Amino acid sequence: MEDTTISNDTPDFSLSAEDSSARRRAGNARTVHRPPTKKKDRSHTSSSGTRLGWLMLLLLIVLGSVGSWQFYTLNHQIADQDTRLDQAVANLESVTGALSATGKTLNQSDSDTKSELKVINSEIRKLWDVSNKRNRRWIEENQDTVEKLEQQITGTTRQIASAVNDLKQVKSVILDNKKLAQQVKNIGAEQLSSVARLESLVRQLTQIRQQMTEVNKQLASQKEAVKSIDAFRLQVNRKLQQLEQSIRAQADPEG
């Protein structure tokens, strides 16, 4: 009985007729679950979005597609290995059945049967170890790849958020500039109105100056007339004085 004992480090892969049929049904029922692919975001960006936002979004979609492809490739490889393992198990079951039939037919000794079982179990353990190690290595490699992709997606998402924030700031600056331009336009219109008023005042002042010039001319002419009148008045006064003296002299001859 000691010869048939298998180490506790690995599971017992001894096959029976019931186990063989159960594994065959399980192998036929096994399906490959493909990871759901991410749907592309079909929402349209606003009309004021820039090419930077589109490039960031496209990069995020590409990274998500690469990650989905990695998951699909991993599951496909695992399914392929499971298929090969099932085929090997089926072959071993066939060998086991043949050995059982041969044992029944030839009535082999217990020692020969135990030896064959040891060989079969050893081969099963080898196949299991190889498949397990290979699948574990592939899973670890793909996990590293997925983690890197997740980090890249996280970084890209942050960059997109930063770009969106920058776009909001740019929009705010543009709105402020539009308001400032409108204020400058209003100030320009007010200045033009002020210039028009000043031009009107200048024209009025020019007219007033012209009128003052005419008035000054008239005053100068009137001054000349006044001077002439004063000269005439003086002349008349002198004549009146002379006449008065002449009259006095005639009235008082003795004087």
NUTIDO-691533 format. One record per residue (C-alpha): residue in three letters; x, z, y; residue number from 1. Coordinates in pm, whole numbers. Example, Ala and Ser with C-alpha at 12.3 -4.5 7.8 and 13.67 -1.06 7.14 Angstrom:
<recs>
REC,r,c1,c3,c2,k
REC,ALA,1230,780,-450,1 .
REC,SER,1367,714,-106,2 .
</recs>
This chain:
<recs>
REC,r,c1,c3,c2,k
REC,MET,0,0,0,1 .
REC,GLU,294,55,238,2 .
REC,ASP,386,-314,222,3 .
REC,THR,54,-417,386,4 .
REC,THR,82,-171,680,5 .
REC,ILE,108,-347,1021,6 .
REC,SER,271,-193,1329,7 .
REC,ASN,37,-18,1572,8 .
REC,ASP,202,-198,1865,9 .
REC,THR,2,-515,1797,10 .
REC,PRO,-363,-558,1691,11 .
REC,ASP,-458,-637,1330,12 .
REC,PHE,-509,-1013,1306,13 .
REC,SER,-609,-1019,937,14 .
REC,LEU,-885,-1269,891,15 .
REC,SER,-1194,-1247,674,16 .
REC,ALA,-1474,-1493,618,17 .
REC,GLU,-1707,-1308,858,18 .
REC,ASP,-1432,-1280,1123,19 .
REC,SER,-1354,-1649,1083,20 .
REC,SER,-1715,-1757,1135,21 .
REC,ALA,-1756,-1512,1427,22 .
REC,ARG,-1439,-1640,1600,23 .
REC,ARG,-1546,-2000,1542,24 .
REC,ARG,-1884,-1932,1704,25 .
REC,ALA,-1713,-1747,1990,26 .
REC,GLY,-1468,-2034,2035,27 .
REC,ASN,-1751,-2286,2049,28 .
REC,ALA,-1945,-2069,2296,29 .
REC,ARG,-1645,-2015,2525,30 .
REC,THR,-1684,-2191,2857,31 .
REC,VAL,-1452,-2235,3145,32 .
REC,HIS,-1568,-2074,3463,33 .
REC,ARG,-1445,-2268,3751,34 .
REC,PRO,-1414,-2083,4079,35 .
REC,PRO,-1670,-2184,4332,36 .
REC,THR,-1529,-2416,4586,37 .
REC,LYS,-1563,-2316,4943,38 .
REC,LYS,-1809,-2514,5144,39 .
REC,LYS,-1677,-2670,5453,40 .
REC,ASP,-1807,-2534,5775,41 .
REC,ARG,-2028,-2812,5915,42 .
REC,SER,-2117,-2637,6233,43 .
REC,HIS,-2029,-2844,6535,44 .
REC,THR,-1801,-2698,6799,45 .
REC,SER,-1915,-2689,7159,46 .
REC,SER,-1859,-2990,7385,47 .
REC,SER,-1593,-2796,7577,48 .
REC,GLY,-1383,-2724,7263,49 .
REC,THR,-1029,-2864,7259,50 .
REC,ARG,-823,-3044,6992,51 .
REC,LEU,-634,-2720,6923,52 .
REC,GLY,-949,-2553,6788,53 .
REC,TRP,-1019,-2855,6562,54 .
REC,LEU,-663,-2859,6427,55 .
REC,MET,-677,-2486,6349,56 .
REC,LEU,-1013,-2525,6173,57 .
REC,LEU,-884,-2825,5972,58 .
REC,LEU,-577,-2624,5867,59 .
REC,LEU,-801,-2337,5752,60 .
REC,ILE,-1012,-2577,5544,61 .
REC,VAL,-700,-2733,5387,62 .
REC,LEU,-560,-2391,5296,63 .
REC,GLY,-894,-2291,5142,64 .
REC,SER,-900,-2615,4942,65 .
REC,VAL,-546,-2554,4816,66 .
REC,GLY,-640,-2201,4709,67 .
REC,SER,-948,-2331,4527,68 .
REC,TRP,-735,-2594,4352,69 .
REC,GLN,-488,-2324,4244,70 .
REC,PHE,-773,-2117,4096,71 .
REC,TYR,-912,-2425,3920,72 .
REC,THR,-568,-2517,3779,73 .
REC,LEU,-515,-2161,3653,74 .
REC,ASN,-852,-2150,3476,75 .
REC,HIS,-790,-2496,3331,76 .
REC,GLN,-453,-2389,3190,77 .
REC,ILE,-600,-2069,3046,78 .
REC,ALA,-885,-2268,2889,79 .
REC,ASP,-631,-2511,2741,80 .
REC,GLN,-435,-2223,2590,81 .
REC,ASP,-753,-2070,2453,82 .
REC,THR,-840,-2404,2293,83 .
REC,ARG,-496,-2425,2134,84 .
REC,LEU,-522,-2066,2014,85 .
REC,ASP,-864,-2135,1865,86 .
REC,GLN,-723,-2443,1692,87 .
REC,ALA,-433,-2239,1554,88 .
REC,VAL,-675,-1969,1436,89 .
REC,ALA,-891,-2235,1273,90 .
REC,ASN,-584,-2376,1100,91 .
REC,LEU,-486,-2027,986,92 .
REC,GLU,-839,-1969,864,93 .
REC,SER,-815,-2290,667,94 .
REC,VAL,-481,-2178,527,95 .
REC,THR,-627,-1835,450,96 .
REC,GLY,-924,-1993,278,97 .
REC,ALA,-695,-2221,82,98 .
REC,LEU,-478,-1926,-13,99 .
REC,SER,-783,-1726,-116,100 .
REC,ALA,-911,-2012,-327,101 .
REC,THR,-568,-2067,-471,102 .
REC,GLY,-536,-1693,-536,103 .
REC,LYS,-868,-1685,-711,104 .
REC,THR,-787,-1997,-904,105 .
REC,LEU,-430,-1911,-998,106 .
REC,ASN,-487,-1533,-1012,107 .
REC,GLN,-172,-1454,-818,108 .
REC,SER,-22,-1113,-825,109 .
REC,ASP,-90,-853,-555,110 .
REC,SER,266,-866,-430,111 .
REC,ASP,250,-1242,-366,112 .
REC,THR,-83,-1208,-184,113 .
REC,LYS,51,-924,33,114 .
REC,SER,358,-1132,117,115 .
REC,GLU,144,-1426,222,116 .
REC,LEU,-76,-1200,433,117 .
REC,LYS,231,-1057,603,118 .
REC,VAL,351,-1407,687,119 .
REC,ILE,10,-1506,819,120 .
REC,ASN,-25,-1189,1028,121 .
REC,SER,329,-1239,1159,122 .
REC,GLU,249,-1594,1265,123 .
REC,ILE,-71,-1477,1432,124 .
REC,ARG,119,-1207,1623,125 .
REC,LYS,378,-1462,1733,126 .
REC,LEU,110,-1701,1857,127 .
REC,TRP,-68,-1417,2032,128 .
REC,ASP,249,-1290,2199,129 .
REC,VAL,352,-1638,2315,130 .
REC,SER,6,-1716,2451,131 .
REC,ASN,-30,-1372,2610,132 .
REC,LYS,313,-1383,2776,133 .
REC,ARG,261,-1739,2901,134 .
REC,ASN,-84,-1664,3038,135 .
REC,ARG,41,-1342,3197,136 .
REC,ARG,329,-1531,3363,137 .
REC,TRP,94,-1801,3489,138 .
REC,ILE,-149,-1542,3620,139 .
REC,GLU,129,-1356,3803,140 .
REC,GLU,265,-1678,3952,141 .
REC,ASN,-79,-1789,4065,142 .
REC,GLN,-155,-1442,4201,143 .
REC,ASP,159,-1464,4414,144 .
REC,THR,51,-1808,4532,145 .
REC,VAL,-300,-1686,4608,146 .
REC,GLU,-164,-1385,4800,147 .
REC,LYS,58,-1616,5005,148 .
REC,LEU,-237,-1845,5073,149 .
REC,GLU,-451,-1547,5173,150 .
REC,GLN,-178,-1433,5411,151 .
REC,GLN,-156,-1784,5556,152 .
REC,ILE,-533,-1798,5593,153 .
REC,THR,-531,-1458,5764,154 .
REC,GLY,-257,-1571,6000,155 .
REC,THR,-438,-1897,6071,156 .
REC,THR,-762,-1709,6134,157 .
REC,ARG,-585,-1487,6385,158 .
REC,GLN,-434,-1792,6553,159 .
REC,ILE,-777,-1953,6573,160 .
REC,ALA,-925,-1634,6720,161 .
REC,SER,-640,-1623,6974,162 .
REC,ALA,-694,-1991,7056,163 .
REC,VAL,-1068,-1930,7104,164 .
REC,ASN,-988,-1637,7334,165 .
REC,ASP,-746,-1858,7529,166 .
REC,LEU,-1016,-2124,7558,167 .
REC,LYS,-1258,-1865,7695,168 .
REC,GLN,-998,-1760,7951,169 .
REC,VAL,-936,-2123,8045,170 .
REC,LYS,-1311,-2176,8087,171 .
REC,SER,-1326,-1868,8310,172 .
REC,VAL,-1035,-1998,8519,173 .
REC,ILE,-1203,-2341,8545,174 .
REC,LEU,-1528,-2179,8662,175 .
REC,ASP,-1336,-1971,8917,176 .
REC,ASN,-1158,-2286,9038,177 .
REC,LYS,-1492,-2465,9069,178 .
REC,LYS,-1632,-2176,9273,179 .
REC,LEU,-1318,-2174,9490,180 .
REC,ALA,-1341,-2552,9536,181 .
REC,GLN,-1705,-2515,9642,182 .
REC,GLN,-1606,-2241,9888,183 .
REC,VAL,-1328,-2462,10026,184 .
REC,LYS,-1577,-2747,10053,185 .
REC,ASN,-1819,-2522,10241,186 .
REC,ILE,-1539,-2402,10468,187 .
REC,GLY,-1438,-2764,10528,188 .
REC,ALA,-1796,-2852,10618,189 .
REC,GLU,-1811,-2554,10855,190 .
REC,GLN,-1481,-2658,11010,191 .
REC,LEU,-1608,-3012,11054,192 .
REC,SER,-1919,-2872,11219,193 .
REC,SER,-1700,-2654,11444,194 .
REC,VAL,-1487,-2956,11533,195 .
REC,ALA,-1800,-3151,11620,196 .
REC,ARG,-1917,-2865,11843,197 .
REC,LEU,-1574,-2847,12007,198 .
REC,GLU,-1576,-3222,12068,199 .
REC,SER,-1920,-3187,12227,200 .
REC,LEU,-1791,-2903,12448,201 .
REC,VAL,-1487,-3111,12545,202 .
REC,ARG,-1713,-3398,12644,203 .
REC,GLN,-1925,-3158,12849,204 .
REC,LEU,-1614,-3015,13016,205 .
REC,THR,-1495,-3366,13092,206 .
REC,GLN,-1828,-3446,13254,207 .
REC,ILE,-1813,-3120,13453,208 .
REC,ARG,-1461,-3204,13570,209 .
REC,GLN,-1577,-3547,13678,210 .
REC,GLN,-1866,-3388,13864,211 .
REC,MET,-1627,-3137,14026,212 .
REC,THR,-1406,-3424,14133,213 .
REC,GLU,-1704,-3595,14295,214 .
REC,VAL,-1805,-3268,14462,215 .
REC,ASN,-1450,-3218,14589,216 .
REC,LYS,-1453,-3570,14728,217 .
REC,GLN,-1784,-3501,14897,218 .
REC,LEU,-1651,-3171,15034,219 .
REC,ALA,-1342,-3347,15166,220 .
REC,SER,-1563,-3608,15332,221 .
REC,GLN,-1782,-3336,15477,222 .
REC,LYS,-1472,-3154,15606,223 .
REC,GLU,-1367,-3471,15786,224 .
REC,ALA,-1714,-3497,15932,225 .
REC,VAL,-1702,-3133,16038,226 .
REC,LYS,-1364,-3194,16201,227 .
REC,SER,-1506,-3491,16387,228 .
REC,ILE,-1805,-3286,16493,229 .
REC,ASP,-1577,-3003,16608,230 .
REC,ALA,-1364,-3246,16806,231 .
REC,PHE,-1676,-3397,16961,232 .
REC,ARG,-1810,-3050,17034,233 .
REC,LEU,-1481,-2953,17203,234 .
REC,GLN,-1489,-3272,17403,235 .
REC,VAL,-1846,-3204,17508,236 .
REC,ASN,-1759,-2847,17597,237 .
REC,ARG,-1470,-2964,17814,238 .
REC,LYS,-1692,-3211,17989,239 .
REC,LEU,-1955,-2943,18038,240 .
REC,GLN,-1695,-2711,18183,241 .
REC,GLN,-1570,-2986,18412,242 .
REC,LEU,-1924,-3063,18518,243 .
REC,GLU,-1997,-2693,18573,244 .
REC,GLN,-1686,-2659,18787,245 .
REC,SER,-1780,-2967,18982,246 .
REC,ILE,-2128,-2828,19042,247 .
REC,ARG,-1991,-2495,19155,248 .
REC,ALA,-1751,-2666,19389,249 .
REC,GLN,-2030,-2863,19550,250 .
REC,ALA,-2251,-2557,19579,251 .
REC,ASP,-1986,-2343,19745,252 .
REC,PRO,-1770,-2563,19966,253 .
REC,GLU,-1590,-2266,20112,254 .
REC,GLY,-1474,-2149,19792,255 .
</recs>
